[in-house]
Amino acid sequence: MQDDPQRLIAIEEKLAFLEKHIGDLDGVVRELADRIDQQTKGIQQVRSALEQHLAGGDGEGTGPDAERDRPPHW
C-alpha cells in the first residue's frame, strides 16, 4: 500500500495533462469554427454579387463593364 500515494500522484498528473490538452483542443476547434463562419459569410456575399451580376447582365450594356463588353463595331 506504500505505492498508493505515488499512484494517486501519477493519476492526478495525467488528469491535469489531459484537462490542459482538452482546453487547447477546444480553443483550436473554436478558432476553426469562427474561420468557417467567416468563409461562409464571404461565400454568401460572393454568391449574392454573382447572382446580382447575372440578373442584371441581360446585354443592355449597363454597368461598370459595359464598355468592355460591347462588341468592337459599337
C-alpha positions in Angstrom: 0.0 0.0 0.0 3.0 2.3 0.0 2.7 2.8 -3.6 -0.9 4.2 -3.4 0.3 7.8 -2.9 2.6 7.6 -5.9 -0.2 6.0 -8.0 -2.6 8.8 -7.0 0.0 11.4 -7.9 0.5 9.8 -11.3 -3.2 9.7 -11.9 -3.6 13.4 -10.9 -0.7 14.4 -13.2 -2.3 12.6 -16.1 -5.6 14.1 -15.4 -4.1 17.6 -15.3 -2.3 17.0 -18.6 -5.5 15.7 -20.2 -7.5 18.7 -18.9 -5.0 21.1 -20.4 -4.9 19.2 -23.7 -8.7 19.3 -23.9 -8.7 23.0 -23.3 -6.1 23.6 -26.0 -8.1 21.5 -28.5 -11.3 23.4 -27.6 -9.5 26.6 -28.5 -8.4 25.2 -31.8 -11.9 24.0 -32.6 -13.5 27.3 -31.7 -11.0 29.2 -33.9 -11.7 26.9 -36.8 -15.4 27.3 -36.3 -15.0 31.1 -36.4 -12.9 30.8 -39.6 -15.6 28.6 -41.2 -18.3 31.1 -40.3 -16.2 33.9 -41.9 -15.6 31.9 -45.0 -19.3 31.0 -45.2 -20.3 34.7 -45.0 -17.7 35.6 -47.7 -19.1 32.9 -50.0 -22.6 34.1 -49.5 -21.5 37.7 -50.4 -19.8 36.5 -53.5 -22.8 34.3 -54.5 -25.1 37.3 -53.9 -22.9 39.6 -56.0 -22.7 37.0 -58.8 -26.5 36.5 -58.8 -27.0 40.2 -59.0 -24.5 40.5 -61.8 -26.1 37.6 -63.7 -29.6 39.0 -63.2 -28.5 42.4 -64.5 -26.3 41.1 -67.3 -29.0 40.9 -70.0 -26.9 42.6 -72.7 -28.3 46.1 -72.3 -24.9 47.5 -71.7 -25.5 48.9 -68.2 -22.9 48.7 -65.5 -19.2 49.3 -65.0 -18.1 46.7 -67.6 -20.5 47.8 -70.3 -17.8 49.5 -72.4 -15.6 46.4 -72.3 -18.4 44.0 -73.0 -19.6 45.8 -76.2 -18.6 44.4 -79.5 -15.9 46.4 -81.3 -18.3 47.7 -84.0 -20.4 49.6 -81.5 
